[in-house]
Amino acid sequence: MHTLPHHFEFLSEAWIDEARAWFIQRRDRLGAPFSVSERMSDAPPHLGLPDDVASWTVRWDGVEVSVAAGFDPAATATCEGDYQAALMAAQWVGLLLPGAAEAMLREVRAIFGPDAIRFGGRGLPEGTVELMALFHDHMGRATVENPDLAHRARRQKLSRHIREMEDQGYTIVEHAISDGFADEVREATIRALSENQSGVALNWMTYQGREFERLVQNPLLMTLIDASLGRGAVIASISAIRRGAGPGFIPMHTDYAHVPEPYPEFSLTGVGVWALEDWTVASGPTWIVPGSHKHRRPPREGEGHNQGVPVEMPKGSVVYFHHGVWHWQGDRTQDGERVTIHSHFNRGILRSLEPKKTDVQMLHRNPPRLGEMLGEDDWFDKMSAHGRDYGRFAYMERLLRFNEAGKREILGEAPAPRGQDLAALVP
């Protein structure tokens, strides 16, 4: 119901069917006997699993291979944990790269805690580790995000952030990435600025390295985007800003260029600004006027500065603001440089600053969410001699309805539909 035909939800029946087909096709390469079994708690209720527990097992006895739902604690290798945490890991593509598995677990544990995913068993036979990494990547390329916004936000502890975002126009999520990844992104940003001979700013950062492909899909930021812009939101621009000491050079403004007053009651754009070092008043952070989005207009000359608050947050955090909130760049009084990534997104019906570039290899090394943000999953720019892409239109319509139902639940307006009630969301 909530995927395109070539995608599936993690540990759903369609996911297990695809896993079975993958292993059967490679029966001649499976090597020594082994079994792998996984069990994840707190799966989204719409999957209809007993006690909301998702599980699967693959067994190879040297002659026959079987793949089915269910958990086997005696399997050669086991994995247990939280569904949403495991989903983040399941969407990580590229496990054969040096250090990739360690980086994946580092980021999952930075968000969900050290015990979110637990491994057991005797260990896989030699040669099977690479096989399972290839399987993991194959499945990750087609595994979508949990479409139940309310359930996802609860598991990520973001429900209060969404309510705060609606009330104040912004919210801060601390430690949304690990300190180690923040350092990697900062180093990659400085490298990209130098290679492109750009002094203080650079756009098209999505295409400047693997670090930015991963950052733009951060699952916590994606949940805030879904709650503010709806599913199908697209990348408007991913930019880097590097600045030293001195007065801020970005004045008070909103991100609603050319939008007439009054601004609409729903959000058109949103931006996540990543702190790649600690943000303090002295570091020259962004300043925001809380609740200014409720004016539904840009600030007048000289207005708002006395109501602004500095965004102070530790390294690895992200501030997300939307809905035409008033903000500006503060003065930096300390030595050194502040390096930031600004991830701008638009509601899916709007044009973007950056033209979309369909890079087949980029899509191949990432889960479906990146393609969605590049416009692959909606019906825009898809018309052919055969007409409009009504399949993608219907898919996105269903996804948007489910997403909005989840947002209403988070805001306390109505409970989100569950089980058979989801049928009412299908147009």
C-alpha positions as CSV (number, residue, x, y, z in Angstrom):
1,M,0.0,0.0,0.0
2,H,2.8,2.4,0.9
3,T,5.5,1.5,-1.6
4,L,6.1,1.6,-5.3
5,P,6.2,-1.8,-7.0
6,H,10.1,-2.0,-6.9
7,H,10.3,-1.0,-3.2
8,F,9.3,-2.6,0.1
9,E,9.1,-2.0,3.8
10,F,11.6,-3.5,6.1
11,L,10.8,-7.1,7.2
12,S,7.4,-6.9,5.5
13,E,6.1,-9.9,3.5
14,A,7.3,-8.3,0.3
15,W,10.8,-7.8,1.8
16,I,11.0,-11.5,2.8
17,D,9.8,-12.6,-0.6
18,E,12.6,-10.5,-2.2
19,A,15.1,-12.0,0.2
20,R,14.0,-15.5,-0.6
21,A,14.4,-14.8,-4.4
22,W,17.9,-13.4,-3.8
23,F,19.2,-16.4,-1.9
24,I,17.6,-18.9,-4.2
25,Q,19.2,-17.3,-7.3
26,R,22.6,-17.6,-5.5
27,R,22.3,-21.1,-4.2
28,D,25.4,-22.2,-6.0
29,R,27.5,-19.6,-4.2
30,L,26.3,-20.0,-0.6
31,G,29.2,-22.2,0.5
32,A,29.3,-23.8,3.9
33,P,26.0,-24.2,5.8
34,F,24.8,-21.3,7.9
35,S,21.7,-19.6,9.2
36,V,20.9,-16.0,10.0
37,S,18.0,-14.8,12.1
38,E,16.8,-11.4,13.1
39,R,14.0,-10.2,15.4
40,M,12.9,-6.6,15.9
41,S,10.5,-5.2,18.4
42,D,8.1,-2.3,18.1
43,A,7.5,-2.6,14.4
44,P,4.9,-0.2,13.0
45,P,1.4,-1.5,13.7
46,H,0.2,-1.1,10.1
47,L,2.4,-4.1,9.2
48,G,-0.1,-6.3,11.2
49,L,2.6,-8.4,12.8
50,P,1.9,-10.4,16.0
51,D,2.8,-8.3,19.0
52,D,4.4,-5.8,16.5
53,V,7.5,-8.1,16.3
54,A,9.2,-8.4,12.9
55,S,11.4,-11.3,12.3
56,W,12.9,-13.5,9.5
57,T,15.4,-16.4,9.1
58,V,17.5,-17.7,6.3
59,R,18.8,-21.3,6.5
60,W,21.2,-23.0,4.1
61,D,22.0,-26.7,4.9
62,G,24.3,-27.2,1.9
63,V,21.5,-28.5,-0.3
64,E,18.4,-26.4,0.2
65,V,17.9,-22.8,1.2
66,S,14.8,-21.5,3.0
67,V,13.8,-18.0,3.9
68,A,10.7,-17.3,6.0
69,A,9.3,-15.1,8.8
70,G,10.1,-16.1,12.3
71,F,13.1,-16.0,14.7
72,D,15.6,-18.8,15.4
73,P,17.7,-18.1,18.6
74,A,20.0,-21.1,17.7
75,A,20.9,-19.6,14.3
76,T,24.6,-19.3,13.3
77,A,24.2,-15.5,13.5
78,T,21.5,-13.5,15.2
79,C,20.5,-9.9,15.5
80,E,17.8,-8.4,17.8
81,G,16.8,-4.9,18.6
82,D,14.4,-2.0,17.9
83,Y,12.7,-2.0,14.6
84,Q,13.3,1.7,13.8
85,A,17.0,1.4,14.7
86,A,17.4,-1.7,12.6
87,L,15.6,0.0,9.7
88,M,18.2,2.8,9.8
89,A,20.9,0.1,9.6
90,A,19.0,-1.8,6.9
91,Q,19.0,1.3,4.6
92,W,22.8,1.7,4.9
93,V,24.2,0.7,1.5
94,G,27.9,0.0,1.0
95,L,28.9,-2.4,3.7
96,L,32.0,-3.8,1.9
97,L,33.7,-0.4,2.1
98,P,36.5,-0.3,4.7
99,G,35.0,0.7,8.0
100,A,31.5,0.9,6.7
101,A,29.9,-1.5,9.1
102,E,31.5,0.2,12.1
103,A,30.4,3.6,10.8
104,M,26.8,2.3,10.3
105,L,26.6,1.0,13.9
106,R,28.2,4.2,15.2
107,E,25.5,6.3,13.7
108,V,22.7,4.0,14.7
109,R,23.9,3.9,18.3
110,A,24.4,7.7,18.4
111,I,20.6,8.1,17.8
112,F,19.1,5.0,19.4
113,G,21.6,4.1,22.1
114,P,24.3,1.4,22.5
115,D,21.8,-1.5,23.0
116,A,19.5,-0.7,20.1
117,I,20.9,-3.5,18.0
118,R,22.5,-6.6,19.6
119,F,24.3,-9.5,17.8
120,G,24.7,-13.1,18.9
121,G,25.4,-16.6,17.6
122,R,28.6,-18.5,16.8
123,G,29.5,-16.4,13.8
124,L,29.3,-16.9,10.1
125,P,31.6,-19.2,8.2
126,E,34.4,-17.8,6.2
127,G,33.2,-16.3,2.9
128,T,29.6,-15.8,4.1
129,V,30.3,-12.4,5.6
130,E,30.9,-10.9,2.2
131,L,27.8,-12.7,0.8
132,M,25.6,-11.2,3.6
133,A,27.0,-7.7,3.0
134,L,26.0,-8.0,-0.7
135,F,22.6,-9.1,0.4
136,H,22.3,-6.3,2.9
137,D,23.2,-3.7,0.1
138,H,20.7,-5.3,-2.4
139,M,17.9,-5.0,0.1
140,G,18.9,-1.5,1.3
141,R,18.6,-0.1,-2.2
142,A,14.8,-0.9,-2.2
143,T,13.9,-0.6,1.5
144,V,11.8,2.5,2.2
145,E,11.4,4.5,5.4
146,N,8.7,3.6,7.9
147,P,5.7,5.5,6.5
148,D,3.9,5.8,9.8
149,L,5.0,9.2,10.9
150,A,3.5,9.1,14.4
151,H,5.1,5.7,15.2
152,R,8.4,6.7,13.7
153,A,8.5,10.0,15.7
154,R,7.8,8.2,18.9
155,R,10.6,5.7,18.4
156,Q,13.0,8.5,17.5
157,K,11.8,10.6,20.5
158,L,10.8,13.4,18.1
159,S,7.2,13.9,18.9
160,R,7.8,16.9,21.2
161,H,10.2,18.4,18.6
162,I,7.4,18.3,16.0
163,R,5.0,20.0,18.3
164,E,7.7,22.6,19.2
165,M,8.4,23.1,15.5
166,E,4.8,23.9,14.8
167,D,4.5,26.3,17.7
168,Q,7.8,28.1,17.5
169,G,8.8,27.6,13.9
170,Y,12.0,25.8,14.7
171,T,13.4,23.0,16.9
172,I,16.9,21.8,17.8
173,V,17.8,18.1,17.8
174,E,21.0,17.6,19.7
175,H,23.5,14.9,18.7
176,A,21.6,13.9,15.6
177,I,24.9,12.5,14.3
178,S,28.0,11.3,16.1
179,D,30.9,13.6,16.8
180,G,33.0,11.4,14.5
181,F,30.7,11.8,11.6
182,A,30.5,15.6,12.3
183,D,34.3,15.7,12.0
184,E,34.2,13.7,8.7
185,V,31.5,16.1,7.2
186,R,33.5,19.1,8.3
187,E,36.7,17.8,6.7
188,A,34.9,16.9,3.5
189,T,33.2,20.4,3.4
190,I,36.6,22.2,3.7
191,R,38.0,19.9,1.1
192,A,35.1,20.6,-1.3
193,L,35.4,24.4,-0.7
194,S,39.1,24.3,-1.5
195,E,38.8,22.0,-4.6
196,N,36.1,24.3,-6.0
197,Q,38.1,27.4,-5.2
198,S,35.2,28.8,-3.2
199,G,35.9,31.0,-0.3
200,V,32.8,31.2,1.9
201,A,30.0,29.2,0.3
202,L,29.3,26.3,-2.1
203,N,26.1,24.8,-3.4
204,W,25.4,21.3,-4.9
205,M,26.9,19.7,-1.8
206,T,25.0,16.5,-2.3
207,Y,27.3,15.8,-5.2
208,Q,30.5,16.6,-3.3
209,G,31.1,13.2,-1.6
210,R,29.6,10.2,0.2
211,E,29.5,12.1,3.5
212,F,26.9,14.5,2.1
213,E,24.8,11.8,0.6
214,R,24.5,10.2,4.0
215,L,24.0,13.5,5.9
216,V,21.1,14.6,3.6
217,Q,19.2,11.4,4.5
218,N,19.7,11.6,8.3
219,P,16.6,9.9,9.6
220,L,15.9,12.4,12.4
221,L,15.9,15.3,9.9
222,M,13.8,13.3,7.5
223,T,11.1,12.9,10.2
224,L,11.0,16.7,10.8
225,I,10.8,17.3,7.0
226,D,7.9,14.8,6.7
227,A,6.1,16.5,9.6
228,S,6.5,20.0,8.1
229,L,6.6,19.5,4.3
230,G,4.8,16.2,3.8
231,R,6.2,13.2,2.0
232,G,7.7,13.8,-1.4
233,A,9.6,16.8,-0.2
234,V,12.5,17.5,-2.6
235,I,16.0,19.0,-2.2
236,A,15.9,22.7,-2.8
237,S,19.7,23.2,-2.2
238,I,22.4,21.7,-0.1
239,S,25.0,24.4,0.6
240,A,28.1,24.9,2.7
241,I,29.0,28.1,4.5
242,R,32.5,28.8,6.0
243,R,33.0,31.9,8.0
244,G,35.6,33.4,10.3
245,A,35.5,36.1,13.0
246,G,33.5,39.2,12.3
247,P,30.0,40.5,11.9
248,G,27.4,38.2,10.3
249,F,26.8,38.7,6.6
250,I,23.3,37.3,6.3
251,P,20.7,39.8,7.5
252,M,17.3,39.1,9.0
253,H,15.1,37.4,6.4
254,T,12.7,34.5,5.7
255,D,13.3,31.7,3.1
256,Y,10.1,32.6,1.3
257,A,11.5,34.5,-1.7
258,H,8.7,35.7,-4.1
259,V,5.9,34.4,-1.8
260,P,3.2,37.0,-1.6
261,E,1.7,38.0,1.8
262,P,0.0,36.5,3.7
263,Y,2.1,33.4,3.6
264,P,0.1,30.2,3.5
265,E,-0.9,28.4,6.6
266,F,1.1,25.3,5.7
267,S,4.8,25.2,5.3
268,L,6.4,25.6,1.9
269,T,10.1,25.2,2.7
270,G,12.4,24.1,5.6
271,V,16.1,24.0,6.3
272,G,18.2,22.0,8.6
273,V,21.5,23.7,9.6
274,W,24.2,21.3,10.9
275,A,26.6,22.2,13.6
276,L,30.0,20.7,12.8
277,E,31.4,22.2,15.9
278,D,29.8,23.5,19.1
279,W,27.5,26.5,18.6
280,T,27.7,29.3,21.2
281,V,26.8,32.9,21.1
282,A,30.5,33.7,20.4
283,S,30.7,31.3,17.5
284,G,28.3,33.3,15.4
285,P,25.2,31.0,15.3
286,T,21.9,31.5,13.5
287,W,19.5,33.7,15.4
288,I,15.8,33.0,15.2
289,V,12.6,34.9,16.2
290,P,10.5,32.2,17.8
291,G,6.9,32.1,16.6
292,S,7.6,34.7,13.9
293,H,6.1,32.3,11.3
294,K,2.7,33.1,12.7
295,H,2.9,36.7,11.3
296,R,2.8,35.0,7.8
297,R,5.0,37.8,6.3
298,P,8.6,38.8,6.2
299,P,10.0,41.2,8.8
300,R,9.8,44.9,8.3
301,E,13.0,47.1,8.4
302,G,14.3,47.1,12.0
303,E,11.8,44.6,13.2
304,G,12.4,41.5,15.3
305,H,16.0,41.7,16.4
306,N,15.0,42.4,20.0
307,Q,13.0,39.2,20.0
308,G,15.6,36.9,18.5
309,V,17.3,34.0,20.3
310,P,20.7,32.4,19.4
311,V,20.7,28.8,18.4
312,E,23.2,27.2,20.8
313,M,23.8,23.5,20.4
314,P,26.7,20.9,20.6
315,K,28.6,19.5,17.7
316,G,26.6,17.0,15.7
317,S,23.3,18.7,16.3
318,V,20.8,20.2,13.8
319,V,18.4,23.1,14.0
320,Y,15.4,22.8,11.7
321,F,13.3,25.8,10.9
322,H,10.4,26.3,8.4
323,H,7.2,28.1,7.7
324,G,8.9,31.4,6.8
325,V,10.3,31.9,10.3
326,W,12.5,35.1,10.7
327,H,16.3,34.4,11.2
328,W,19.7,35.9,10.6
329,Q,23.4,35.1,11.0
330,G,25.0,36.3,14.2
331,D,28.3,37.9,14.8
332,R,31.4,35.7,15.5
333,T,33.6,37.0,18.2
334,Q,35.8,34.0,18.8
335,D,38.8,32.9,16.7
336,G,38.7,30.1,14.2
337,E,36.0,29.2,11.7
338,R,32.4,28.0,11.7
339,V,31.6,25.5,9.0
340,T,28.0,24.5,8.4
341,I,25.9,22.5,6.0
342,H,22.5,24.0,5.1
343,S,20.0,21.4,3.9
344,H,17.1,23.2,2.2
345,F,14.0,21.3,1.2
346,N,10.8,22.2,-0.6
347,R,7.3,20.8,-0.5
348,G,7.1,18.4,-3.4
349,I,4.9,20.7,-5.5
350,L,7.5,23.5,-5.7
351,R,10.5,24.0,-7.9
352,S,14.0,23.9,-6.4
353,L,17.1,26.1,-6.6
354,E,19.3,23.2,-7.7
355,P,18.3,21.4,-10.9
356,K,17.8,17.7,-10.3
357,K,20.6,15.5,-11.5
358,T,19.6,11.8,-11.9
359,D,22.9,10.1,-11.2
360,V,22.2,6.3,-11.7
361,Q,25.2,5.3,-9.6
362,M,24.3,7.7,-6.8
363,L,20.8,6.1,-6.7
364,H,22.3,2.6,-6.7
365,R,24.5,3.3,-3.7
366,N,21.7,4.7,-1.6
367,P,18.3,3.7,-0.3
368,P,15.1,4.9,-1.9
369,R,14.8,8.1,0.3
370,L,17.5,9.9,-1.7
371,G,15.6,9.2,-5.0
372,E,12.4,10.5,-3.4
373,M,14.2,13.7,-2.5
374,L,15.4,14.0,-6.1
375,G,11.9,13.7,-7.5
376,E,12.1,10.0,-8.6
377,D,9.0,8.9,-6.8
378,D,6.4,11.6,-7.7
379,W,4.7,12.1,-11.0
380,F,6.3,15.5,-11.9
381,D,8.5,15.6,-15.0
382,K,7.4,12.0,-15.8
383,M,4.9,12.6,-18.7
384,S,5.6,10.6,-21.8
385,A,3.9,9.9,-25.1
386,H,1.7,7.5,-23.1
387,G,0.5,10.2,-20.7
388,R,0.9,11.0,-17.0
389,D,2.4,8.7,-14.5
390,Y,-0.8,7.9,-12.5
391,G,0.9,5.1,-10.7
392,R,3.3,7.5,-8.9
393,F,0.5,10.0,-8.5
394,A,-1.7,7.4,-6.6
395,Y,1.3,6.2,-4.6
396,M,2.3,9.7,-3.4
397,E,-1.4,10.5,-2.7
398,R,-1.7,7.5,-0.4
399,L,1.6,8.2,1.3
400,L,0.7,11.9,1.9
401,R,-2.6,10.9,3.5
402,F,-1.0,8.4,5.8
403,N,1.7,11.0,6.7
404,E,-0.8,13.7,7.5
405,A,-2.9,11.3,9.7
406,G,0.3,10.7,11.7
407,K,1.0,14.4,12.1
408,R,-2.5,15.0,13.4
409,E,-2.0,12.3,16.0
410,I,1.3,13.9,17.1
411,L,-0.3,17.3,17.4
412,G,-3.1,15.7,19.4
413,E,-5.8,16.5,16.9
414,A,-6.9,12.9,16.1
415,P,-5.6,9.4,16.5
416,A,-3.9,8.0,13.5
417,P,-5.7,5.1,11.7
418,R,-4.4,1.6,12.3
419,G,-5.0,-1.8,10.7
420,Q,-8.1,-2.0,8.5
421,D,-8.8,1.7,9.1
422,L,-5.9,2.5,6.7
423,A,-8.2,1.5,3.8
424,A,-10.0,4.8,4.3
425,L,-6.9,6.6,3.3
426,V,-6.9,5.2,-0.2
427,P,-8.4,7.6,-2.7
